């Protein structure tokens, strides 16, 4: 059976931490941010962790 390839699109969007957790960035933070409050901008700028079954599926796609 052939090896499973890494999902390159997902590899560019998430990082695996040293403890094995999946870290991702939040959406809506690239442009048109002048209408949003500073509080919301700071909230969007902070990365978050992926939880549960979704993290397990991401690890499968990344071969980790």
N, C-alpha and C positions, 0 to 999 in steps of 0.2 A: 504494500500500500504506500502511495507517495506521501511525502511530508506535507503538512498543512502550511500554506503560506500566510505570512502576517498581513493583516488588513491595513494597507498603507494609509488610507484615508483616516481611519481611526487612530493610527499611530501618531498622526500629526495633531490630533485634537485632544488626546489624553496623555497623562503621565502616570507612571507607576511609582509610588513612593518606596522608600527603603523598607517599610514594613509590609508592602504588598497591596496597599490600598490604591484605588483609582482616583486620580484628581482631574477635574475638568473645569473649564471656565464657563461662566454663565452667559446667556444669550443677550441680545439687544444692547451691546456695549461698544459697537464699532463706529457708528456715526449717528447723526441727528440726536445728539445728547444735550443740546443747548436747552431744550424744553424740559428736561428732567431736573429734579432737585439734586443738590450735592449729596444728600443722604442716599438717594437712590443710586447715584453714580458710584459712590463708594461701595454700596452693597453689591452692585453688578461687577465691580472690579475685583472683588475677592473670590478666589477659586473655591470650589466646593467638592465634596467627596461623593462618589457614586456608591449607592447602598444596595444590598441584597442580591437578588437574582440577576439584575442588570449588570452588576460588577462581575459576577461569575461568567456571564456571556461575553463581556468585554475581554476578560482574561483569556478565554478560549480563542477569541479572534486575534489576540496579541501573542498567543503561544507562551503565556507566562504561568 
